Amino acid sequence: MSCYDLHSHSWVSDGTLSPADLVRRAAAAGVDVLALTDHDDTDGCEEALRTAPQVGIAVVPGVELSVTWQATTIHVVGLQLDPSAPALAAGLERLRSFRQWRAEEIGRRLAARGIDGAYEGAQALARGRIISRTHFAHYLVSRHCGKDVRDIFKHYLTHNKPGYVPGRWAGLEEAVGWIREAGGVAVVAHPARYNLTAGKLRRLLGEFAECGGAGLEVVSGSHSRQDVDAMTSHALKFDLLASAGSDYHGPENPWLELGRLPALPEVLTPVWSLWEADAARNRGVA
């Protein structure tokens, strides 16, 4: 059985490996199909696709879009899409422009609390166009402002903390539209992480399905066994395809490895069944 990992990040966004090194590590870890899903940027897809045949795996071009839904930041993964699609490219440019302003504003807010140079420090850590909160967190750890990245987020970068800046991201229908226009499949990423009530999560998934969303990340690197069971029920209720992804960011998090995921529950239809069906049709056997 093939090993799919459909959620990963390179240094194009907030990961720490180049797209090529990410693909090589995935192959070494036994992954057969890897999706590169950097935050609001598809720049790494070409390098990843170019590297994949060298190590004998397949790469799915993707992206992880930032979405504002009922004042909550939600992430929607787009899979098997065309990174050059005009609407998607324009939407990503808009999101990156906001990210740039947000990074500068985080720097200003931290400076007002006596932490100078945070923007410049985070910028120096970023390898791609995006300066993320994770870059700020790593810089603040280096300044001994906290013991680790999690501690920094807790005390500086989340709601009501000194460096928190509310997101102004894409709308849900808008983001799904960009993905579908690019020929891709829209999937709600790590749904258990949003701390939504059961009712609010059902409303989110209902709206997502109504506007053309197709999948739910049932298995995630951040999901417990109980989370997988709950998301299985939601996928069945809303007739969503099931996805699986580690949300891998780099080797500095040794508890999270590419491809090290439980199998999808057998009652679900995997999102990759769409691509397998297309491949079969192209071979003339379906």
FENZI-V508746 format. One record per backbone hydrogen bond with DSSP energy under -0.5 kcal/mol. NH is the residue of the N-H (numbers start at 1). CO is the residue of the C=O. E is the energy in kcal/mol with one decimal. If there is no record, write none. Layout:
# FENZI-V508746
nh=<NH;NH>
co=<CO;CO>
e=<E;E>
This chain:
# FENZI-V508746
nh=<4;5;6;9;11;13;15;16;22;23;24;25;26;27;28;29;30;31;32;33;34;35;36;36;37;37;40;41;45;48;49;50;51;52;53;54;55;55;56;57;58;60;61;62;63;64;65;65;67;68;69;69;72;74;74;76;77;77;78;79;80;81;82;83;85;89;90;91;92;93;94;95;96;97;98;99;100;101;102;103;104;105;106;107;108;109;110;111;112;113;113;114;115;116;118;121;122;123;124;125;125;126;126;127;128;130;132;136;137;138;139;140;141;142;143;144;145;152;153;154;155;156;157;157;158;161;162;163;164;170;175;176;177;178;179;180;181;182;183;184;185;187;188;189;193;194;195;201;202;203;204;205;206;207;208;209;210;211;212;213;214;215;216;217;218;218;219;220;221;223;228;229;230;231;232;233;234;235;236;237;238;239;240;241;242;243;245;247;248;253;254;256;260;261;268;270;271;273;274;276;277;278;279;280;281;282;283;284;284;285>
co=<2;33;244;248;17;10;10;249;18;19;20;21;22;23;24;25;27;26;3;3;58;5;34;60;8;35;64;38;42;44;45;46;47;48;49;51;51;52;52;52;32;34;59;36;78;38;63;76;74;170;67;72;69;67;72;65;75;187;63;185;61;61;182;81;82;85;86;87;88;89;90;91;92;93;94;95;96;97;98;99;100;101;102;103;104;105;106;107;108;109;110;111;110;114;115;117;118;119;120;121;122;122;123;11;11;12;130;132;133;134;135;136;137;138;139;141;140;148;149;150;151;152;152;153;153;158;155;156;161;66;171;172;173;174;175;176;177;178;180;179;79;77;215;75;190;191;192;197;198;199;200;201;202;203;204;205;206;207;209;208;186;186;241;188;216;243;243;218;245;220;224;225;226;227;228;229;230;231;232;233;234;236;235;214;269;216;219;7;7;250;252;253;257;259;265;268;242;270;271;272;273;274;275;276;277;278;279;280;281;280>
e=<-0.6;-2.7;-2.8;-2.3;-2.6;-1.6;-2.6;-2.3;-2.6;-2.0;-2.3;-2.5;-2.3;-2.3;-2.2;-1.7;-1.5;-2.6;-2.3;-2.1;-2.6;-2.4;-0.5;-1.5;-2.7;-0.7;-2.1;-0.9;-1.7;-2.3;-2.9;-2.1;-1.7;-1.9;-0.7;-1.2;-0.8;-1.2;-0.9;-1.7;-2.7;-3.0;-0.6;-1.3;-1.6;-2.5;-0.6;-3.2;-2.7;-2.7;-0.6;-3.1;-1.8;-3.1;-0.6;-2.2;-0.5;-3.0;-3.0;-2.2;-0.7;-1.7;-2.2;-0.8;-1.9;-2.8;-2.5;-2.4;-2.8;-1.9;-1.8;-2.2;-2.5;-1.9;-1.8;-2.4;-2.3;-2.0;-3.1;-2.5;-2.1;-2.5;-2.8;-2.1;-2.1;-2.7;-2.6;-2.3;-1.9;-0.6;-0.9;-1.9;-2.5;-0.8;-0.7;-2.3;-2.7;-2.8;-1.8;-0.9;-0.7;-1.1;-0.5;-0.5;-0.8;-0.8;-0.7;-1.6;-2.7;-2.5;-2.2;-2.8;-2.1;-1.9;-1.2;-1.9;-2.7;-2.1;-2.5;-2.3;-1.8;-2.5;-0.9;-0.9;-0.9;-2.0;-0.6;-2.8;-1.8;-1.7;-2.8;-2.4;-2.2;-2.1;-2.0;-2.6;-2.6;-1.4;-1.8;-2.7;-2.1;-2.7;-2.1;-2.5;-1.9;-1.0;-0.7;-2.6;-2.0;-1.9;-2.5;-2.6;-2.4;-2.5;-2.6;-2.4;-2.2;-1.8;-1.4;-2.9;-1.8;-2.2;-2.6;-2.5;-1.7;-1.0;-1.8;-0.6;-1.2;-1.7;-2.3;-2.1;-2.3;-2.9;-2.0;-1.7;-1.8;-2.5;-2.1;-2.4;-2.4;-0.8;-2.7;-3.0;-2.7;-2.6;-2.2;-2.1;-1.2;-1.5;-0.6;-2.2;-1.6;-1.9;-1.9;-0.6;-2.9;-1.6;-1.5;-2.2;-2.1;-2.0;-2.7;-2.2;-2.4;-2.4;-1.4;-0.5;-1.2;-2.5>
